Amino acid sequence: MMETMRRLAVEAGERIMKVFEADEMEVRRKSDESPVTLADEEADALITHGLEAAFPGAMIVTEENAASHALEGDTFFIVDPLDGTREFVRRSGEFTVNIAWVEKGVPRLGVVHAPAVGRMFRTLPEGGAVEETGPFDAARPGAARPIHVREPDNDALIVVASKSHRDRATDDYIARYRVAELRSAGSSLKFCLVAAGEADLYPRLGRTMEWDTAAGHAVLAAAGGKVVRFDDLTPLTYGKPGFENPFFIAHAPGVELVRGEG
């Protein structure tokens, strides 16, 4: 399963980059006013068809088809074919292809591929997580290094926050910690920075959907990290009605969390 997920992420990344590098890019608006491009649609079709061919009968939820799908059972693929479309449209490279496998509310396997910046993070079938350093060949994995969350220093935390969705509430929450460095990153790369020991804490006080977070969540969990609800610090789960997440906090164990409200 992981081999197929990785291959499809690489193939989708190649398709996306053709649109990204084109001279012109058509951007349309969905019903919720979020942007969508040809890259989103082509990557969605490629991944969906690939998963259907490899795993007939498996439930597949993607950002582009979720409105027409009711969840059946407690195991399913969940896909964001192009996470960070706003970054993509601005010609920033911090967008990702996300594919995850969920079992009983928990993302067990995941791959996060950022083709424009040359980074890929994925879980291993036997446990643990790696960053693959390329070259990204769909037919065979490239060189990879194990990743793990770092031991945080609560007097000097490294915090990563959204590049496109920062707001006053997020800044106020971050101010409740002793922060040595505040980084900005796009898409699900924020989970992966925590997983790779490049940050300690990623709070998200804004609307996200399960396809935005599942693959990054899987990678972070496999690297020793956690993702919890903002309000009560219980684990973030998947398969919720409407696939909408509450506010959450992704972190390395050892961070002295401040419970949020709402």
C-alpha positions in Angstrom: 0.0 0.0 0.0 2.7 2.5 0.9 4.6 1.7 -2.3 1.5 2.6 -4.3 0.8 5.7 -2.3 4.3 7.0 -2.8 4.3 6.2 -6.6 1.0 8.1 -7.0 2.3 11.1 -5.0 5.3 11.3 -7.3 3.3 11.0 -10.5 0.8 13.6 -9.2 3.7 15.9 -8.3 5.0 15.6 -11.9 1.6 16.5 -13.3 1.2 19.4 -10.9 4.7 20.8 -11.8 3.7 21.0 -15.5 0.9 23.4 -14.6 3.1 25.3 -12.0 5.8 25.9 -14.6 3.5 26.9 -17.4 3.5 30.6 -18.5 -0.2 31.0 -17.7 -2.4 29.5 -15.0 -6.2 29.5 -15.0 -7.6 29.9 -11.5 -11.3 29.3 -10.8 -13.4 29.6 -7.6 -15.3 26.7 -6.0 -18.6 27.2 -4.2 -16.8 28.1 -1.0 -14.6 30.7 -2.8 -11.5 28.6 -2.4 -9.3 28.5 -5.5 -9.0 25.5 -7.8 -6.7 24.9 -10.8 -6.2 22.3 -13.5 -3.4 20.9 -11.4 -5.8 20.1 -8.5 -8.2 18.4 -10.9 -5.6 16.4 -12.8 -3.8 15.3 -9.7 -7.1 14.3 -8.1 -8.1 12.1 -11.1 -4.6 10.5 -11.3 -4.5 9.5 -7.6 -8.1 8.4 -7.4 -7.8 6.2 -10.5 -4.5 4.8 -9.3 -5.9 3.9 -5.8 -9.1 2.4 -7.4 -7.0 0.2 -9.7 -4.7 -1.0 -6.9 -7.3 -1.4 -4.1 -10.7 -2.2 -5.7 -13.6 -1.5 -3.3 -11.5 0.7 -0.9 -13.2 3.9 0.2 -11.4 7.0 -1.3 -12.2 10.5 0.0 -10.5 13.4 -1.8 -11.0 17.2 -1.4 -12.5 17.3 -4.9 -15.1 14.5 -4.3 -15.9 14.7 -0.6 -19.1 16.6 -1.1 -20.6 13.6 -3.0 -19.3 10.9 -0.6 -20.8 9.5 2.6 -18.2 7.6 4.7 -18.9 3.9 4.8 -16.9 1.9 7.3 -13.9 3.0 9.4 -11.0 2.4 6.9 -10.4 4.7 4.0 -7.9 6.6 1.9 -8.1 10.4 2.3 -6.4 12.6 -0.3 -5.6 16.2 -0.8 -4.2 16.2 -4.4 -2.8 19.7 -4.0 -2.6 21.1 -0.5 -1.8 24.8 -0.4 -3.5 25.9 -3.6 -3.1 29.6 -2.5 0.7 29.0 -2.3 0.6 27.3 -5.7 -1.3 30.2 -7.3 1.2 32.7 -5.9 4.0 30.5 -7.4 5.3 29.6 -4.0 6.8 26.1 -3.8 5.2 25.3 -0.5 2.4 23.1 -1.7 2.1 19.4 -1.3 0.5 16.2 -2.5 -1.1 14.3 0.5 -2.2 10.7 0.6 -3.2 8.9 3.8 -4.7 5.6 4.9 -7.0 5.8 8.0 -8.0 2.9 10.2 -10.6 3.4 13.0 -10.1 7.1 13.2 -6.3 7.0 13.1 -4.1 7.9 10.1 -1.8 4.9 9.9 0.1 5.6 6.7 0.9 8.8 4.9 3.0 10.5 2.3 3.5 14.2 1.9 5.3 15.2 -1.3 6.4 18.8 -2.0 7.7 18.6 -5.6 8.6 22.2 -6.0 11.0 22.3 -3.0 12.2 18.8 -3.4 11.0 17.3 -0.1 9.1 14.1 0.6 8.1 12.7 3.9 6.5 9.3 4.4 5.7 6.6 6.9 7.3 3.2 6.7 5.1 0.0 6.7 7.1 -1.4 9.6 6.8 1.8 11.6 8.7 5.1 11.8 9.1 7.8 9.2 11.6 9.0 6.7 12.4 12.0 4.6 13.2 10.9 1.0 15.8 13.1 -0.5 15.4 12.2 -4.1 15.6 12.0 -7.0 11.9 11.3 -7.0 11.4 8.4 -9.4 7.9 7.0 -9.4 9.3 3.5 -10.1 11.7 3.3 -7.2 12.3 5.1 -3.8 15.3 7.3 -3.6 17.7 7.8 -0.7 16.0 8.4 2.6 16.9 9.3 6.1 15.0 8.4 9.3 13.3 11.4 11.0 12.1 11.9 14.6 10.8 14.7 16.6 13.3 16.6 18.7 13.5 17.0 22.5 11.9 20.4 23.0 13.3 23.1 25.3 10.3 24.8 26.8 12.3 27.9 27.4 13.2 28.2 23.8 10.6 26.6 21.5 10.6 26.6 17.8 7.1 27.2 16.6 5.8 26.9 13.0 2.6 28.6 11.8 0.6 28.9 8.7 2.0 31.2 5.9 -1.5 31.9 4.4 -3.8 31.7 7.4 -2.0 33.5 10.3 -4.4 35.6 12.4 -4.4 37.5 15.7 -5.8 34.5 17.7 -2.9 32.3 16.5 -0.4 35.0 17.4 -2.0 35.5 20.8 -1.9 31.8 21.5 1.8 31.4 20.5 2.6 34.4 22.8 1.6 32.2 25.7 4.8 30.1 25.1 8.5 31.0 25.4 9.4 31.1 21.8 13.0 31.3 20.5 12.0 31.1 16.8 8.8 31.5 14.9 8.7 30.0 11.4 6.1 30.3 8.6 5.4 27.4 6.2 2.7 26.5 3.8 0.5 23.4 3.5 1.1 20.2 5.4 4.8 20.9 5.5 4.2 22.3 9.0 3.5 18.8 10.3 6.6 17.5 8.6 8.9 20.2 10.1 7.8 19.1 13.6 8.3 15.4 12.5 11.8 16.1 11.3 12.9 18.0 14.4 12.9 21.4 12.7 10.1 22.7 14.9 8.5 21.8 18.2 4.9 23.1 17.9 2.3 23.9 15.2 -1.0 25.3 16.5 -3.8 25.7 14.0 -6.7 28.0 15.1 -8.6 27.9 11.9 -10.8 25.8 9.6 -9.2 22.7 8.2 -10.5 19.5 6.7 -9.3 16.0 7.2 -7.7 15.7 3.8 -5.6 18.8 4.8 -4.1 17.1 7.8 -4.3 13.2 7.6 -1.0 12.6 5.7 1.0 15.0 7.7 -0.6 13.7 10.9 0.5 10.2 10.0 4.0 11.2 9.3 4.3 13.2 12.6 2.8 10.3 14.6 5.2 7.9 13.0 8.1 10.2 13.9 7.0 10.3 17.6 4.8 13.3 17.6 1.2 14.0 18.5 -1.8 15.9 17.2 -4.5 16.9 19.7 -7.6 19.0 19.8 -7.1 22.6 20.8 -10.0 22.6 23.4 -9.4 19.5 25.5 -6.0 18.1 24.3 -7.5 14.8 23.3 -6.3 13.1 20.1 -7.5 14.4 16.8 -9.5 11.7 15.1 -10.7 11.1 11.5 -14.0 10.0 9.9 -15.9 12.9 11.4 -19.3 14.0 9.9 -18.5 16.4 7.1 -14.7 15.7 7.5 -14.1 19.0 9.3 -11.5 19.3 12.0 -11.7 21.3 15.2 -8.8 23.6 16.0 -5.7 21.5 16.9 -2.1 21.5 18.1 0.6 19.4 16.5 3.6 19.0 18.8 6.6 17.0 19.9 6.1 15.2 23.2 7.6 17.2 26.0 6.1 20.5 24.9 4.2 21.9 27.9 0.9 22.6 26.2 -1.4 25.4 27.0 -5.0 24.4 26.6 -7.1 26.6 24.3 -10.7 27.6 24.4 -13.4 26.8 21.9 
